[in-house]
Amino acid sequence: MGGKKSNITNKIKRVRVLNGYSQVELAERVGATRQTIIAVEAERYAPSLELAFRIAHVLKEPIDGLFVFDPSNLD
């Protein structure tokens, strides 16, 4: 992935904590690994569309409430 930061930011950690889920619990509920959740929360990895929808569903948030796309860095 190099040093380039994703144009996608998210509020997953804050919402996850408010819902009382650990990273392991969220990972299990969405069918991912804890390492994937860590990377997504740290914005080092943009999840697949399906994983993004799964996370939004489990956290009971609209997808555009969890993920924000900033097109200003596009080449």
C-alpha positions in Angstrom: 0.0 0.0 0.0 3.0 2.3 0.3 3.0 5.5 2.3 -0.1 6.9 0.6 -3.0 7.5 3.0 -6.5 6.4 2.0 -9.1 9.0 1.0 -11.5 7.2 3.2 -11.8 8.1 6.9 -14.0 6.4 9.4 -15.6 6.6 12.9 -15.6 2.9 13.5 -13.6 2.9 16.7 -15.8 5.5 18.4 -19.0 3.8 17.4 -17.7 0.4 18.3 -16.7 1.5 21.8 -20.1 3.2 22.3 -21.8 0.0 21.4 -19.6 -2.0 23.8 -17.8 -4.2 21.3 -14.2 -5.1 21.5 -12.2 -5.4 18.3 -12.4 -9.2 18.5 -16.2 -9.1 19.0 -16.7 -6.8 16.0 -14.3 -8.9 13.9 -16.2 -12.1 14.7 -19.6 -10.5 14.0 -18.5 -9.2 10.6 -16.4 -12.2 9.5 -13.0 -10.5 9.6 -9.8 -10.8 11.7 -8.9 -8.5 14.6 -5.9 -7.4 12.5 -8.3 -6.2 9.8 -10.4 -4.2 12.2 -7.3 -2.6 13.7 -6.1 -1.6 10.2 -9.5 -0.3 9.2 -9.9 1.7 12.4 -6.4 3.2 12.0 -7.3 4.1 8.4 -4.3 2.1 7.0 -6.7 -0.2 5.1 -10.0 0.6 3.2 -12.3 -2.3 3.6 -14.1 -4.0 0.8 -17.6 -2.7 0.1 -19.1 -5.8 1.5 -17.1 -5.5 4.8 -18.0 -1.9 5.1 -21.7 -2.8 4.8 -21.3 -5.6 7.4 -19.6 -3.3 9.8 -22.3 -0.6 9.4 -25.0 -3.3 9.9 -23.5 -4.7 13.1 -22.9 -1.2 14.5 -26.5 -0.2 13.4 -25.2 2.9 11.6 -25.7 4.1 8.0 -22.6 3.4 6.0 -22.1 7.1 5.2 -22.3 7.8 9.0 -19.3 5.5 9.5 -17.2 6.1 6.4 -16.4 9.5 4.8 -14.7 9.8 1.3 -12.6 12.8 0.7 -11.9 13.2 -3.1 -9.6 16.2 -2.6 -6.4 14.0 -2.7 -7.3 12.3 -6.0 -4.7 12.6 -8.8 
